[in-house]
């Protein structure tokens, strides 16, 4: 069983910053893709950013230039640094792992709430 535990969410004013962390129960070397998704109230879940084991990263247009995804292999964690936050960034943020050696499908964390006040 792959476990992902998110932390770092909270309430912040517009223009502020938060850093989310996702701790995995196995080595990141065995996980090809680590991603962050989010779901705003009343909206569909959307991909925010992803990182591959080979070092490729990609971001949703709405967060480019403001968010940065990174891997900390020693801590088996994936970080999402979020700067210049906007009220529209409010939502539940989920960590997702996919392309895991020896396993099929994607694995999701329980989510962490991010609220940006105007």
C-alpha positions as CSV (number, residue, x, y, z in Angstrom):
1,X,0.0,0.0,0.0
2,X,1.3,3.4,-1.0
3,X,0.6,6.2,1.5
4,X,0.8,9.9,0.8
5,X,0.4,12.4,3.5
6,X,0.0,16.1,2.7
7,X,0.7,19.0,5.1
8,X,1.2,22.7,5.0
9,X,-2.2,24.0,4.1
10,X,-3.9,26.8,5.9
11,X,-5.4,30.3,5.7
12,X,-3.4,33.1,4.1
13,X,-4.1,36.5,2.7
14,X,-4.0,37.2,-1.0
15,X,-0.4,37.9,-2.0
16,X,1.0,35.6,0.6
17,X,2.8,32.3,0.4
18,X,2.4,28.7,1.5
19,X,4.4,25.6,1.1
20,X,2.7,22.2,0.8
21,X,4.5,19.0,1.5
22,X,3.6,15.4,0.6
23,X,5.4,12.6,2.4
24,X,5.4,9.3,0.6
25,X,5.7,5.9,2.2
26,X,8.3,4.7,-0.4
27,X,11.3,6.0,-2.2
28,X,10.7,8.6,-4.8
29,X,13.1,6.7,-7.0
30,X,10.3,4.2,-7.6
31,X,7.7,6.8,-8.4
32,X,7.8,8.2,-11.9
33,X,5.3,11.0,-11.6
34,X,4.4,13.1,-8.5
35,X,1.7,15.6,-9.0
36,X,-0.5,18.1,-7.1
37,X,-4.2,18.5,-8.0
38,X,-6.7,20.8,-6.4
39,X,-10.5,21.1,-6.1
40,X,-12.2,24.4,-5.5
41,X,-15.7,24.4,-4.1
42,X,-18.3,23.6,-6.8
43,X,-15.6,23.0,-9.4
44,X,-14.0,19.9,-10.9
45,X,-10.6,18.7,-9.7
46,X,-7.7,20.1,-11.8
47,X,-4.1,19.3,-12.2
48,X,-1.9,22.1,-10.7
49,X,1.6,20.8,-11.4
50,X,3.6,17.6,-11.9
51,X,7.2,16.4,-11.7
52,X,8.8,13.3,-13.3
53,X,11.6,11.3,-11.9
54,X,13.7,12.5,-14.9
55,X,13.3,16.1,-13.8
56,X,10.6,17.3,-16.1
57,X,8.0,19.7,-14.5
58,X,4.8,21.2,-15.9
59,X,2.3,23.6,-14.5
60,X,-1.3,24.7,-15.1
61,X,-1.3,28.1,-16.9
62,X,-3.1,29.6,-13.9
63,X,-0.2,29.0,-11.6
64,X,2.9,29.4,-13.9
65,X,5.4,31.7,-12.5
66,X,3.9,31.5,-9.0
67,X,4.1,27.9,-8.0
68,X,7.1,25.6,-7.9
69,X,7.1,21.8,-7.6
70,X,10.1,20.0,-6.3
71,X,11.3,16.7,-5.0
72,X,13.3,16.0,-1.8
73,X,14.4,12.4,-2.4
74,X,16.2,12.2,1.0
75,X,12.9,13.0,2.8
76,X,10.7,11.1,0.3
77,X,8.7,14.3,-0.1
78,X,7.3,16.4,-2.9
79,X,6.9,20.1,-2.2
80,X,4.7,22.7,-3.7
81,X,5.9,26.3,-3.1
82,X,3.0,28.7,-3.7
83,X,3.7,32.4,-4.0
84,X,1.6,35.4,-4.7
85,X,-1.5,33.5,-3.8
86,X,-4.9,34.6,-5.1
87,X,-8.4,33.9,-3.8
88,X,-9.0,31.6,-6.8
89,X,-6.2,29.3,-5.5
90,X,-8.5,28.3,-2.7
91,X,-9.3,24.6,-2.6
92,X,-8.3,21.2,-1.3
93,X,-4.9,20.2,-2.6
94,X,-4.2,16.6,-3.2
95,X,-0.9,14.8,-3.7
96,X,-0.9,12.1,-6.4
97,X,1.7,9.4,-7.3
98,X,1.7,7.5,-10.5
99,X,3.9,5.3,-12.6
100,X,5.1,3.4,-9.6
101,X,7.4,0.5,-10.1
102,X,5.5,-2.8,-9.7
103,X,2.1,-1.1,-9.1
104,X,-0.8,0.0,-11.3
105,X,-2.9,3.1,-11.1
106,X,-2.5,6.3,-9.2
107,X,-2.4,6.9,-5.5
108,X,-4.0,9.9,-3.8
109,X,-3.4,11.6,-0.5
110,X,-6.2,12.7,1.8
111,X,-5.9,16.4,0.8
112,X,-5.0,19.6,2.6
113,X,-7.1,22.7,2.7
114,X,-5.8,26.0,1.3
115,X,-7.8,29.1,1.8
116,X,-6.8,32.5,0.4
117,X,-8.7,35.5,1.7
118,X,-9.0,38.7,-0.3
